Amino acid sequence: MTDTPLKPSNGLKPSNGLKPSNGQRYRRLWGRAKGKPLSPYQSGLVETQLANVSIDVGNPLAGLESFKSISVEVGFGGGEHLLHRAQENPDMVFIGVEPFLNGIAKVLAGIDRGQLKNIRLHHGDVWQFLENLTDNSLDHIDILYPDPWPKVRHYKRRLIQEDLIGEFHRALKPNCALHFASDIPSYIDWALVRILGHGGFNWNVEGCLNWQEPYKNWPGTRYEAKAYREGRTPHYFKFIRDED
Ligand SMILES: C[S@@+](CC[C@H](N)C(=O)[O-])C[C@H]1O[C@@H](n2cnc3c(N)ncnc32)[C@H](O)[C@@H]1O
């Protein structure tokens, strides 16, 4: 596969310097924390509504027992996919994890518009969300178009790393799915090596064009639309967590 150079959407921001309770240091959080100024409506939602739908990182699944299943989308960007899934599955809960405030504001507006009761948010880094998450507790994880970081010297900034895949394996229930989509060949290679190299995920591939088929009822995302505009091909992967 050849790589298409793509400028990351993000500027660089150092981490918030938090230290997890297990004594390790959080990795640096690369990316934009904020974009253009929020509208008064969005600022109002962040002030008044974000706390109501935010998970407690100390006990991230508290209060979600009544839902049929728990899905997590890491880096939801503008939230198109998260909102769509929540609308079509009112008996399931969808947790979105995103450090970018403008994305959080967009999802709050979508929750408000659709009067959705089944979205929870973590405004921050996926590592904070995972810190107190119990083993075998999630039914599904999505990583859709993670920031590509196409330069070799920036590969270490990529979201998908061996330790994160290990955490996803720990957090997912057996036989549950991790979805990963990307349009960046070097990232696809990178992710396949790490996810399959972990040894605890099975890649459900039924044919050579299987990865070109979007997931069922796929709404698309903003980054996918950008990929199409710029002539890149989306790839969709589904990995199933093993039984142990
Ligand atoms: C390229 S964008 C894709 C957004 C969306 N999934 C889409 O397809 O349009 C990647 C997103 O991942 C988020 N992100 C980056 N690092 C993250 C981290 N450590 N934890 C959670 N989200 C992260 C970024 O803020 C950004 O919104």
The ligand as an SDF file (V2000), in Angstrom:
LIG
                    3D

 27 29  0  0  0  0  0  0  0  0999 V2000
   -9.3960   12.6620   12.2580 C   0  0  0  0  0  0  0  0  0  0  0  0
  -10.5520   12.9840   13.5220 S   0  0  0  0  0  0  0  0  0  0  0  0
  -11.8990   11.8700   13.0800 C   0  0  0  0  0  0  0  0  0  0  0  0
  -13.1890   12.2710   13.7000 C   0  0  0  0  0  0  0  0  0  0  0  0
  -14.3870   11.3620   13.3590 C   0  0  0  0  0  0  0  0  0  0  0  0
  -14.2040   10.0220   13.8900 N   0  0  0  0  0  0  0  0  0  0  0  0
  -14.6740   11.3110   11.8730 C   0  0  0  0  0  0  0  0  0  0  0  0
  -14.4940   10.2330   11.2690 O   0  0  0  0  0  0  0  0  0  0  0  0
  -15.0700   12.3650   11.3230 O   0  0  0  0  0  0  0  0  0  0  0  0
   -9.8610   12.1730   14.9260 C   0  0  0  0  0  0  0  0  0  0  0  0
  -10.4960   12.5790   16.2380 C   0  0  0  0  0  0  0  0  0  0  0  0
   -9.8590   11.8420   17.2960 O   0  0  0  0  0  0  0  0  0  0  0  0
   -9.7780   12.6830   18.4280 C   0  0  0  0  0  0  0  0  0  0  0  0
   -8.7000   12.2180   19.3290 N   0  0  0  0  0  0  0  0  0  0  0  0
   -7.3670   12.4070   19.1810 C   0  0  0  0  0  0  0  0  0  0  0  0
   -6.6930   11.8960   20.2280 N   0  0  0  0  0  0  0  0  0  0  0  0
   -7.6250   11.3520   21.0610 C   0  0  0  0  0  0  0  0  0  0  0  0
   -7.5540   10.6750   22.3230 C   0  0  0  0  0  0  0  0  0  0  0  0
   -6.3740   10.4590   22.9260 N   0  0  0  0  0  0  0  0  0  0  0  0
   -8.6980   10.2730   22.9140 N   0  0  0  0  0  0  0  0  0  0  0  0
   -9.8990   10.5020   22.3050 C   0  0  0  0  0  0  0  0  0  0  0  0
  -10.0180   11.1350   21.1020 N   0  0  0  0  0  0  0  0  0  0  0  0
   -8.9120   11.5490   20.4920 C   0  0  0  0  0  0  0  0  0  0  0  0
   -9.4870   14.0540   17.8160 C   0  0  0  0  0  0  0  0  0  0  0  0
   -9.7950   15.1250   18.7040 O   0  0  0  0  0  0  0  0  0  0  0  0
  -10.3490   14.0470   16.5800 C   0  0  0  0  0  0  0  0  0  0  0  0
  -11.6290   14.5890   16.8070 O   0  0  0  0  0  0  0  0  0  0  0  0
  1  2  1  0
  2  3  1  0
  2 10  1  0
  3  4  1  0
  4  5  1  0
  5  6  1  0
  5  7  1  0
  7  8  2  0
  7  9  1  0
 10 11  1  0
 11 12  1  0
 11 26  1  0
 12 13  1  0
 13 14  1  0
 13 24  1  0
 14 15  1  0
 14 23  1  0
 15 16  2  0
 16 17  1  0
 17 18  1  0
 17 23  2  0
 18 19  1  0
 18 20  2  0
 20 21  1  0
 21 22  2  0
 22 23  1  0
 24 25  1  0
 24 26  1  0
 26 27  1  0
M  CHG  2   2   1   9  -1
M  END
$$$$
